[in-house]
Amino acid sequence: MGYSSFATAIVSIAIYWYKKQLAYQKQQQRTSNEKDIITMDDDQLHMNHRKRLHITTNKNALMMKRSSSTFTNLSNQNRQLFSPPPSPFSLPSASPTSAASVASSRSVSPLGSWSSRLLDGVISNIRGKKKLTISLKNTILWNPSRDVNNPNHAFHENTVSLLNKLAQVYDIYVIIHMNSNEERNQIHQLLVNANLLNPLVIDECKVLWCTSEQGKLHVINHINPSVHIEGGWEDDNGSNIIENLQVERMIWIGHQGRAVPMNSTKINVEIADKILYTSIAKQVGC
């Protein structure tokens, strides 16, 4: 074999080795690139997985919050649906808090407590009491003036105290024979100043005014009392009332110091000079 053939063989081997080496390097580079891509993809996938987990967790928390809020709203709505609306005439709910607040408001409000006690007292006082009518002139009041048109009325001694005590036992009506509006105003002011016009003594609607003895007789018969106390007025001793009145019991008081006529045929009439000397005054301790 000649030198030329040997050289050609060496060159061919070198070229072959070079190609193989180049192919190997390319293969190595390709493999390295693929590994980098795979590593990057894994990292991305890992990161995305975390992100997905984070997002999913946030979504779950949000869903839980929304569900709990929705559940609370639904519970409130159900409670409102199943709870009847409060009646405008009903009292507040009987919860311990409301009961305590009501109790405290009652204890704090003396006016409400006082008015309640007053009403209870009036009802209990009036219930079961017998009716008592009193012709006020010459029994409770007296007029020292001889002029009917210029009255100067005043209370007999201790009669204000007597009325207060009688009010504990009787349902009192007072009848007043008046001669003028001025006299009416004067007597009314006397009753007010003595604190007699209140529901526990004399209800003001039970103060009755008349301008004649016939009118007074009609009023008394209409009330139909168990006891009537008569004293007449300035010009009459009340004998006409005693003779014509039909009640269970009557008390006739003397007229301005003059003796009461004793010719009455009635047996249910008690006669006395002053109201403080009567059995009804003794009954209440006067």
Rosetta silent file (secondary structure, phi, psi, omega in degrees, C-alpha in Angstrom):
SEQUENCE: MGYSSFATAIVSIAIYWYKKQLAYQKQQQRTSNEKDIITMDDDQLHMNHRKRLHITTNKNALMMKRSSSTFTNLSNQNRQLFSPPPSPFSLPSASPTSAASVASSRSVSPLGSWSSRLLDGVISNIRGKKKLTISLKNTILWNPSRDVNNPNHAFHENTVSLLNKLAQVYDIYVIIHMNSNEERNQIHQLLVNANLLNPLVIDECKVLWCTSEQGKLHVINHINPSVHIEGGWEDDNGSNIIENLQVERMIWIGHQGRAVPMNSTKINVEIADKILYTSIAKQVGC
SCORE:     score description
SCORE:     0.000 S_00000001
   1 L     0.000  139.689 -177.469    0.000    0.000    0.000 S_00000001
   2 L   -90.036  173.151 -178.943    1.402    3.367   -0.863 S_00000001
   3 H   -64.400  -33.677 -178.486    1.801    6.505    1.183 S_00000001
   4 H   -66.591  -40.201  178.208   -1.092    8.202   -0.541 S_00000001
   5 H   -66.789  -38.178  179.593   -3.529    5.514    0.406 S_00000001
   6 H   -65.920  -40.161  179.648   -2.316    5.575    4.018 S_00000001
   7 H   -66.718  -40.677  179.501   -2.769    9.329    4.237 S_00000001
   8 H   -63.056  -39.057  179.332   -6.232    9.125    2.803 S_00000001
   9 H   -65.234  -40.766  179.363   -7.192    6.558    5.423 S_00000001
  10 H   -63.897  -44.676  179.859   -5.882    8.762    8.260 S_00000001
  11 H   -61.941  -41.403  179.380   -7.784   11.778    6.998 S_00000001
  12 H   -62.022  -41.494  178.350  -10.964    9.721    6.713 S_00000001
  13 H   -63.575  -42.716 -179.655  -10.539    8.482   10.293 S_00000001
  14 H   -62.022  -44.008  179.448   -9.956   12.031   11.554 S_00000001
  15 H   -63.302  -41.649  179.106  -13.045   13.323    9.753 S_00000001
  16 H   -61.695  -44.425 -179.896  -15.132   10.475   11.113 S_00000001
  17 H   -63.753  -38.340 -179.161  -13.894   11.088   14.673 S_00000001
  18 H   -65.237  -43.539  179.073  -14.590   14.806   14.314 S_00000001
  19 H   -63.764  -41.376  178.237  -18.119   14.179   13.117 S_00000001
  20 H   -63.274  -42.366  179.616  -18.735   11.743   15.905 S_00000001
  21 H   -64.509  -42.015  179.506  -17.389   14.211   18.473 S_00000001
  22 H   -65.166  -41.207  178.003  -19.493   17.007   17.040 S_00000001
  23 H   -64.172  -39.489  178.927  -22.567   14.821   17.077 S_00000001
  24 H   -64.094  -42.962  179.096  -21.832   13.808   20.641 S_00000001
  25 H   -62.853  -41.870  178.340  -21.445   17.454   21.747 S_00000001
  26 H   -63.429  -39.553  178.039  -24.694   18.373   20.049 S_00000001
  27 H   -63.615  -41.997  178.383  -26.382   15.477   21.753 S_00000001
  28 H   -63.123  -43.336 -179.686  -24.978   16.572   25.112 S_00000001
  29 H   -64.042  -40.988  178.957  -26.099   20.137   24.537 S_00000001
  30 H   -64.426  -41.504  178.330  -29.563   18.970   23.500 S_00000001
  31 H   -63.592  -41.343  178.740  -29.808   16.765   26.558 S_00000001
  32 H   -63.137  -42.202  179.267  -28.714   19.642   28.806 S_00000001
  33 H   -63.927  -41.442  179.240  -31.287   21.961   27.265 S_00000001
  34 H   -63.766  -38.396  177.381  -34.027   19.407   27.715 S_00000001
  35 H   -64.039  -42.265  178.731  -33.073   18.973   31.370 S_00000001
  36 H   -61.149  -42.342 -179.915  -33.190   22.749   31.892 S_00000001
  37 H   -63.938  -43.666  179.348  -36.580   22.899   30.257 S_00000001
  38 H   -62.530  -42.801  178.899  -37.827   20.012   32.350 S_00000001
  39 H   -62.355  -43.137  179.717  -36.436   21.633   35.520 S_00000001
  40 H   -63.998  -42.667  179.103  -38.038   24.952   34.617 S_00000001
  41 H   -62.648  -40.080  177.998  -41.310   23.274   33.869 S_00000001
  42 H   -62.904  -43.496  178.746  -41.168   21.444   37.178 S_00000001
  43 H   -62.106  -43.724  179.281  -40.457   24.696   38.998 S_00000001
  44 H   -63.022  -42.870  178.531  -43.257   26.399   37.176 S_00000001
  45 H   -62.566  -41.101  179.477  -45.534   23.539   37.878 S_00000001
  46 H   -63.578  -45.161  179.644  -44.523   23.560   41.532 S_00000001
  47 H   -64.411  -42.897  179.428  -45.004   27.283   41.788 S_00000001
  48 H   -64.596  -34.339  177.435  -48.292   27.086   39.991 S_00000001
  49 H   -63.311  -42.985  177.259  -49.365   24.300   42.293 S_00000001
  50 H   -63.519  -43.519  179.241  -48.693   26.495   45.286 S_00000001
  51 H   -60.959  -41.735  179.167  -50.489   29.323   43.639 S_00000001
  52 H   -63.530  -39.801  177.006  -53.375   27.045   42.901 S_00000001
  53 H   -63.200  -44.045 -178.609  -53.376   25.856   46.479 S_00000001
  54 H   -63.316  -45.465  179.763  -53.235   29.439   47.753 S_00000001
  55 H   -64.248  -42.225  179.460  -55.957   30.568   45.430 S_00000001
  56 H   -62.948  -42.112  178.343  -58.034   27.533   46.278 S_00000001
  57 H   -61.471  -45.846  178.916  -57.531   28.162   50.001 S_00000001
  58 H   -60.889  -41.970  179.114  -58.529   31.800   49.616 S_00000001
  59 H   -64.311  -40.103  178.442  -61.541   30.799   47.623 S_00000001
  60 H   -63.684  -43.298  178.864  -62.509   28.229   50.233 S_00000001
  61 H   -62.067  -43.747  178.922  -62.122   30.789   53.024 S_00000001
  62 H   -62.407  -41.418  178.197  -64.166   33.275   51.044 S_00000001
  63 H   -64.165  -39.362  178.495  -66.764   30.625   50.386 S_00000001
  64 H   -64.694  -42.668  179.139  -66.791   29.703   54.071 S_00000001
  65 H   -63.016  -45.139 -179.556  -67.171   33.341   55.035 S_00000001
  66 H   -63.381  -41.174  179.431  -69.907   33.841   52.510 S_00000001
  67 H   -64.556  -41.195  179.948  -71.638   30.639   53.626 S_00000001
  68 H   -66.527  -40.142  177.757  -71.443   31.602   57.316 S_00000001
  69 H   -64.779  -42.640  178.389  -72.698   35.097   56.520 S_00000001
  70 H   -64.004  -40.062  178.077  -75.451   33.664   54.382 S_00000001
  71 H   -62.869  -41.685  178.588  -76.343   31.194   57.130 S_00000001
  72 H   -63.144  -44.958  179.273  -76.500   34.022   59.676 S_00000001
  73 H   -62.679  -42.560  178.529  -78.694   36.086   57.390 S_00000001
  74 H   -63.387  -38.675  178.628  -80.930   33.119   56.720 S_00000001
  75 H   -62.642  -45.033  179.096  -81.176   32.422   60.461 S_00000001
  76 H   -62.878  -42.292  179.367  -82.142   36.033   61.121 S_00000001
  77 H   -64.052  -41.517  177.979  -84.652   35.963   58.294 S_00000001
  78 H   -63.305  -40.868  179.342  -86.133   32.706   59.574 S_00000001
  79 H   -62.224  -41.008  178.877  -86.318   34.137   63.066 S_00000001
  80 H   -68.544  -36.585 -179.301  -88.104   37.195   61.735 S_00000001
  81 H   -67.071  -41.806 -176.305  -90.399   35.061   59.609 S_00000001
  82 H   -86.716   -9.567  177.197  -91.366   32.754   62.450 S_00000001
  83 L   -93.913  122.773 -179.538  -91.577   35.527   65.075 S_00000001
  84 L   -68.177  149.467  178.715  -94.962   37.295   64.955 S_00000001
  85 L   -66.244  148.256 -179.805  -94.870   41.090   64.755 S_00000001
  86 L   -67.507  138.025  176.863  -95.426   42.885   68.069 S_00000001
  87 L   -76.228  141.494  177.656  -98.968   44.003   68.733 S_00000001
  88 L   -65.757  -16.030  179.736  -99.414   47.751   69.321 S_00000001
  89 L  -101.457    0.296 -176.646 -101.493   46.845   72.364 S_00000001
  90 L   -89.488  157.303  176.861  -99.073   44.288   73.801 S_00000001
  91 L   -81.960  164.317  176.493  -96.594   44.844   76.571 S_00000001
  92 L   -60.399  158.333 -177.397  -92.846   44.461   76.037 S_00000001
  93 L   -59.287  148.042 -174.332  -91.456   40.920   75.975 S_00000001
  94 L   -87.486   43.788  174.851  -91.158   39.231   79.333 S_00000001
  95 L   -77.335  158.059 -179.877  -87.414   38.719   79.095 S_00000001
  96 H   -56.575  -38.065 -178.703  -85.383   39.204   82.278 S_00000001
  97 H   -66.966  -47.571 -178.829  -83.824   42.340   80.835 S_00000001
  98 H   -66.144  -38.574  177.957  -87.118   43.868   79.785 S_00000001
  99 H   -61.931  -40.975  179.078  -88.761   42.860   83.069 S_00000001
 100 H   -66.080  -40.207 -179.797  -85.924   44.473   84.980 S_00000001
 101 H   -66.633  -39.026  177.537  -86.150   47.610   82.861 S_00000001
 102 H   -64.073  -43.466  179.469  -89.915   47.773   83.372 S_00000001
 103 H   -62.371  -42.242 -179.541  -89.488   47.285   87.098 S_00000001
 104 H   -67.187  -38.290  179.561  -86.800   49.953   87.249 S_00000001
 105 H   -65.919  -36.088  177.239  -88.913   52.359   85.184 S_00000001
 106 H   -66.548  -39.457 -179.190  -91.819   51.800   87.545 S_00000001
 107 H   -71.432  -28.845 -177.945  -89.629   52.386   90.540 S_00000001
 108 H   -79.709  -27.736 -175.257  -88.108   55.477   88.941 S_00000001
 109 L   -93.247   95.608 -179.576  -91.480   56.978   87.986 S_00000001
 110 H   -69.687  -28.046 -178.849  -93.108   58.197   91.211 S_00000001
 111 H   -65.222  -46.532  178.929  -95.956   59.798   89.279 S_00000001
 112 H   -63.213  -41.019  179.511  -97.054   56.503   87.718 S_00000001
 113 H   -65.794  -41.970 -178.887  -96.731   54.701   91.040 S_00000001
 114 H   -66.027  -44.639 -179.104  -98.633   57.438   92.882 S_00000001
 115 H   -64.861  -36.644  178.174 -101.430   57.553   90.308 S_00000001
 116 H   -65.241  -44.524  178.617 -101.703   53.757   90.382 S_00000001
 117 H   -64.219  -38.222 -179.723 -101.931   53.723   94.176 S_00000001
 118 H   -64.118  -45.065  179.485 -104.468   56.552   94.065 S_00000001
 119 H   -63.419  -43.950  177.658 -106.659   54.712   91.562 S_00000001
 120 H   -61.412  -39.378  179.862 -106.444   51.485   93.558 S_00000001
 121 H   -66.033  -40.617  179.513 -107.298   53.407   96.692 S_00000001
 122 H   -64.094  -45.739 -178.454 -110.303   55.063   95.084 S_00000001
 123 H   -63.288  -45.786 -178.651 -111.648   51.767   93.747 S_00000001
 124 H   -69.270  -30.391 -179.923 -111.159   49.929   97.029 S_00000001
 125 H   -73.167  -41.132 -175.951 -112.603   52.826   99.015 S_00000001
 126 H   -76.002  -34.025 -175.868 -115.743   53.213   96.922 S_00000001
 127 L   -61.865  122.688  175.731 -116.395   49.487   96.533 S_00000001
 128 L    84.074    0.129 -179.681 -118.950   48.306   99.086 S_00000001
 129 L   -84.278  147.263  173.555 -119.514   51.737  100.665 S_00000001
 130 E   -83.404  150.594 -179.470 -122.967   53.037  101.447 S_00000001
 131 E   -81.574  136.773  177.062 -124.042   56.361   99.999 S_00000001
 132 E  -127.522  123.197  174.600 -124.240   59.365  102.317 S_00000001
 133 E  -107.066  138.432 -179.494 -125.796   62.676  101.222 S_00000001
 134 E  -129.290  120.993  168.682 -125.158   65.848  103.203 S_00000001
 135 E   -77.636  111.914 -162.559 -126.978   69.132  102.764 S_00000001
 136 L   -68.043  -34.650 -176.246 -123.938   71.290  103.448 S_00000001
 137 E   -70.874  137.245  177.440 -125.551   74.429  104.879 S_00000001
 138 L    67.241    6.041  173.791 -126.102   74.492  108.651 S_00000001
 139 L  -116.610  -57.572  177.013 -124.481   71.061  109.010 S_00000001
 140 L   -99.864  -39.799 -179.589 -120.886   71.492  107.813 S_00000001
 141 E  -107.057  155.816  171.591 -121.021   75.207  106.918 S_00000001
 142 E  -139.402  153.176 -177.199 -122.547   78.138  108.704 S_00000001
 143 L  -126.013  104.997 -178.800 -123.211   81.706  107.578 S_00000001
 144 L   -71.910  -14.281 -178.496 -123.067   84.396  110.249 S_00000001
 145 L   -77.158  136.272  177.479 -124.306   87.027  107.804 S_00000001
 146 L   -82.049  -14.469 -178.671 -128.006   87.841  107.961 S_00000001
 147 L   -92.532  114.570 -178.268 -127.911   89.038  104.360 S_00000001
 148 L   -63.760  -31.323 -177.772 -128.446   86.129  101.988 S_00000001
 149 L   -79.763   -9.149  176.875 -127.022   88.148   99.116 S_00000001
 150 L  -128.663   71.324 -174.450 -123.756   88.783  100.991 S_00000001
 151 L   -73.488  156.862  176.831 -122.784   85.402  102.431 S_00000001
 152 L  -142.679   64.772 -172.360 -119.782   84.799  104.636 S_00000001
 153 L   -71.058  150.090  175.552 -119.644   81.019  104.940 S_00000001
 154 E  -151.441  164.696  178.628 -117.210   79.144  107.156 S_00000001
 155 E   -81.398  139.182  166.960 -116.753   75.596  108.455 S_00000001
 156 L   -63.281  155.182 -177.538 -118.205   74.542  111.760 S_00000001
 157 L   -59.545  131.959  175.545 -115.503   73.488  114.180 S_00000001
 158 L    66.587   10.312 -179.286 -113.945   70.070  113.449 S_00000001
 159 H   -77.580  -26.427  176.211 -116.267   69.384  110.511 S_00000001
 160 H   -64.812  -44.354  176.938 -113.381   69.139  107.999 S_00000001
 161 H   -63.027  -38.325  178.719 -111.878   66.346  110.086 S_00000001
 162 H   -62.327  -43.280  179.541 -115.326   64.731  110.326 S_00000001
 163 H   -62.735  -40.822  177.995 -115.714   64.698  106.524 S_00000001
 164 H   -61.360  -39.192  179.744 -112.312   63.061  106.088 S_00000001
 165 H   -74.431  -38.341  177.592 -113.284   60.303  108.524 S_00000001
 166 H   -64.040  -32.505 -179.403 -116.752   59.829  107.044 S_00000001
 167 L   -65.875  -20.671  177.200 -115.161   59.419  103.596 S_00000001
 168 L   -76.826  -17.344 -176.070 -113.397   56.297  104.856 S_00000001
 169 L  -113.517  -33.504 -174.113 -116.763   54.673  105.585 S_00000001
 170 E  -120.798  156.077  169.289 -119.248   56.298  103.174 S_00000001
 171 E   -90.847  105.541 -166.409 -119.471   57.342   99.548 S_00000001
 172 E   -92.082  133.115  168.074 -120.198   61.034  100.130 S_00000001
 173 E  -120.036  134.883  176.616 -122.396   63.342   98.044 S_00000001
 174 E  -114.147  136.003  178.987 -122.823   66.962   99.109 S_00000001
 175 E  -116.207  131.790 -174.727 -125.844   69.044   98.095 S_00000001
 176 E  -127.628  120.525  173.204 -125.679   72.830   98.319 S_00000001
 177 E   -83.086  112.809 -176.187 -128.631   75.219   98.072 S_00000001
 178 L  -109.742  149.393  179.379 -127.105   78.338   96.497 S_00000001
 179 L  -104.285  -17.771 -179.174 -128.579   81.821   96.183 S_00000001
 180 L  -161.071  164.982  176.171 -126.077   83.287   93.685 S_00000001
 181 H   -66.543  -32.859  177.874 -123.015   82.462   91.617 S_00000001
 182 H   -62.887  -40.736  178.015 -120.898   84.485   94.030 S_00000001
 183 H   -66.414  -40.324  178.078 -122.048   82.242   96.875 S_00000001
 184 H   -59.671  -46.180 -179.990 -121.328   79.160   94.790 S_00000001
 185 H   -63.183  -38.308 -179.644 -117.779   80.358   94.070 S_00000001
 186 H   -64.892  -46.482 -178.939 -117.207   81.155   97.739 S_00000001
 187 H   -66.999  -40.818  178.732 -118.323   77.723   98.958 S_00000001
 188 H   -60.415  -40.957  179.849 -116.381   75.947   96.228 S_00000001
 189 H   -66.857  -34.757  175.775 -113.231   77.814   97.227 S_00000001
 190 H   -61.292  -44.427  179.842 -113.747   76.811  100.859 S_00000001
 191 H   -65.029  -38.961  178.744 -113.885   73.145   99.849 S_00000001
 192 H   -66.114  -46.604 -178.238 -110.782   73.512   97.689 S_00000001
 193 H   -63.044  -30.263  178.967 -108.796   75.268  100.400 S_00000001
 194 L   -84.692    2.004  179.378 -109.703   72.533  102.891 S_00000001
 195 L    58.226   39.087  179.208 -108.444   69.891  100.407 S_00000001
 196 L   -93.572  -21.955 -177.458 -111.796   68.125  100.478 S_00000001
 197 L   -88.677   77.361  173.353 -112.304   67.933   96.714 S_00000001
 198 L  -147.257  157.286 -173.156 -110.272   64.860   95.886 S_00000001
 199 L   -59.226  -20.279 -178.937 -111.319   61.295   95.024 S_00000001
 200 L   -86.508  -10.462  177.518 -110.390   60.008   98.474 S_00000001
 201 L  -120.676  -77.485  178.053 -112.756   62.416  100.270 S_00000001
 202 L  -128.775  115.722  174.607 -115.347   64.071   97.998 S_00000001
 203 L   -67.435  133.876 -174.896 -115.232   63.587   94.258 S_00000001
 204 H   -61.567  -28.529  178.256 -115.915   66.971   92.655 S_00000001
 205 H   -71.780   -9.226  177.681 -118.536   65.446   90.366 S_00000001
 206 H  -102.429   15.132  170.332 -120.442   64.537   93.548 S_00000001
 207 E   -97.353  110.581 -170.898 -120.745   68.175   94.612 S_00000001
 208 E  -113.777  133.833 -175.780 -124.299   69.037   93.503 S_00000001
 209 E  -112.281  141.850  176.806 -125.799   72.534   93.362 S_00000001
 210 E  -144.507  161.666 -177.336 -129.474   73.500   93.431 S_00000001
 211 L  -115.491    4.728  178.645 -131.486   76.705   93.716 S_00000001
 212 L  -150.701  159.349  177.724 -134.605   75.382   95.468 S_00000001
 213 H   -68.697  -32.112  177.633 -135.627   72.913   98.152 S_00000001
 214 H   -66.429  -40.332  176.566 -137.738   71.055   95.615 S_00000001
 215 H   -64.157  -39.665  178.179 -134.689   70.634   93.376 S_00000001
 216 H   -64.497  -40.743  178.992 -132.659   69.401   96.342 S_00000001
 217 H   -61.951  -41.800  179.481 -135.348   66.853   97.219 S_00000001
 218 H   -63.328  -42.206 -179.384 -135.338   65.550   93.646 S_00000001
 219 H   -63.317  -44.619 -177.589 -131.523   65.190   93.642 S_00000001
 220 H   -65.243  -43.291  178.537 -131.465   63.272   96.938 S_00000001
 221 H   -63.201  -34.093  178.768 -134.213   60.880   95.853 S_00000001
 222 H   -67.724  -39.069  178.592 -132.329   60.236   92.616 S_00000001
 223 H   -70.379  -34.657  179.891 -129.126   59.335   94.517 S_00000001
 224 L    55.910   64.463 -177.082 -131.119   57.137   96.917 S_00000001
 225 L   -78.122  165.033  171.748 -128.629   57.235   99.819 S_00000001
 226 L   -79.208  -32.799 -179.266 -128.574   55.013  102.882 S_00000001
 227 E  -135.551  136.852  172.222 -128.169   58.080  105.110 S_00000001
 228 E  -126.375  135.601  177.173 -129.088   61.723  104.554 S_00000001
 229 E  -112.051  121.672 -175.111 -128.040   64.626  106.784 S_00000001
 230 E  -119.839  141.183  177.341 -130.274   67.697  106.503 S_00000001
 231 L  -138.465    3.704 -179.700 -129.906   71.204  107.930 S_00000001
 232 L    75.909 -154.945  175.443 -132.066   73.380  105.690 S_00000001
 233 E  -145.760 -161.404 -171.199 -130.762   76.732  104.462 S_00000001
 234 L   -62.392  -35.739 -174.183 -130.902   80.399  105.494 S_00000001
 235 L  -108.634    9.432 -178.398 -134.705   80.734  105.285 S_00000001
 236 E  -154.792  145.808 -178.191 -135.833   77.195  106.103 S_00000001
 237 L   -90.989    2.714  176.512 -134.930   74.511  108.618 S_00000001
 238 L    87.415   12.853 -177.669 -135.344   71.636  106.139 S_00000001
 239 H   -64.378  -34.552  179.693 -138.574   70.232  107.545 S_00000001
 240 H   -64.084  -37.178  177.816 -140.061   69.861  104.046 S_00000001
 241 H   -65.654  -45.214 -177.867 -137.098   67.682  103.023 S_00000001
 242 H   -62.594  -40.308 -176.813 -137.440   65.489  106.114 S_00000001
 243 H   -72.096  -30.519 -172.409 -141.167   64.981  105.605 S_00000001
 244 H  -106.945   -3.488 -177.843 -140.983   64.124  101.912 S_00000001
 245 L   -86.343  137.302  179.480 -137.711   62.231  101.632 S_00000001
 246 L  -113.973   87.629  177.356 -137.826   58.452  101.326 S_00000001
 247 L  -133.773  168.365 -175.475 -134.504   57.086  102.555 S_00000001
 248 L   -66.608  -38.710 -174.368 -133.435   54.428  105.029 S_00000001
 249 E  -149.721  137.457  179.528 -132.069   56.808  107.661 S_00000001
 250 E  -130.148  146.059  175.588 -132.118   60.602  108.176 S_00000001
 251 E  -124.615  125.057 -174.242 -130.281   62.958  110.523 S_00000001
 252 E  -113.763  118.644 -176.433 -131.835   66.396  111.128 S_00000001
 253 E   -99.420  140.272 -178.611 -129.603   69.173  112.437 S_00000001
 254 L   -56.897  151.296 -173.271 -130.989   72.249  114.310 S_00000001
 255 E  -101.570  103.254  175.219 -131.422   75.472  112.343 S_00000001
 256 L    49.635   47.203  174.359 -129.229   78.345  113.570 S_00000001
 257 L    84.520  -11.427  178.710 -129.707   77.563  117.231 S_00000001
 258 E   -82.631  146.747 -176.553 -133.454   77.219  117.000 S_00000001
 259 L   -66.402  141.484  177.051 -134.960   73.964  118.208 S_00000001
 260 L   -75.603  134.712  178.680 -135.856   71.405  115.578 S_00000001
 261 L   -58.807  139.782 -176.062 -139.607   70.726  115.444 S_00000001
 262 L  -103.991   14.232 -175.544 -140.441   67.440  117.138 S_00000001
 263 L   -93.139   15.038  178.451 -143.723   66.835  115.325 S_00000001
 264 L   -70.912  137.414 -178.405 -142.212   64.618  112.629 S_00000001
 265 L   -88.596   -2.118 -176.003 -144.058   61.339  112.279 S_00000001
 266 L   -84.935  141.283 -178.469 -141.041   59.480  110.959 S_00000001
 267 L   -99.123   -7.293 -179.253 -139.237   57.021  113.203 S_00000001
 268 L   -99.285   23.397 -177.912 -136.037   56.816  111.130 S_00000001
 269 E  -110.009  125.570  174.157 -135.077   60.423  111.865 S_00000001
 270 E  -100.674  130.693 -176.228 -132.275   61.281  114.301 S_00000001
 271 E  -113.460  134.900  179.964 -132.409   64.845  115.654 S_00000001
 272 E  -152.261  155.582  178.499 -129.384   66.779  116.982 S_00000001
 273 L   -75.469  -36.094 -179.845 -128.263   70.363  117.525 S_00000001
 274 L  -135.950  153.239 -178.361 -124.877   69.806  115.841 S_00000001
 275 H   -66.213  -27.643  179.753 -123.520   67.200  113.489 S_00000001
 276 H   -70.990  -12.857 -179.671 -120.699   66.389  115.922 S_00000001
 277 H   -97.242    7.849 -175.187 -123.330   65.196  118.418 S_00000001
 278 L   -91.105  165.390  178.833 -124.836   62.599  116.084 S_00000001
 279 H   -67.381  -29.530 -179.276 -124.419   58.826  116.030 S_00000001
 280 H   -70.266  -31.594  175.399 -122.698   59.008  112.654 S_00000001
 281 H   -70.328  -40.496  177.710 -119.973   61.226  114.145 S_00000001
 282 H   -65.415  -33.012 -179.854 -119.517   58.791  117.016 S_00000001
 283 H   -58.855  -34.741 -177.975 -119.328   55.943  114.481 S_00000001
 284 L  -102.428   10.081  173.411 -116.135   57.430  113.003 S_00000001
 285 L    85.046   26.688  177.106 -114.646   58.498  116.335 S_00000001
 286 L  -104.699    0.000    0.000 -115.489   62.222  116.423 S_00000001
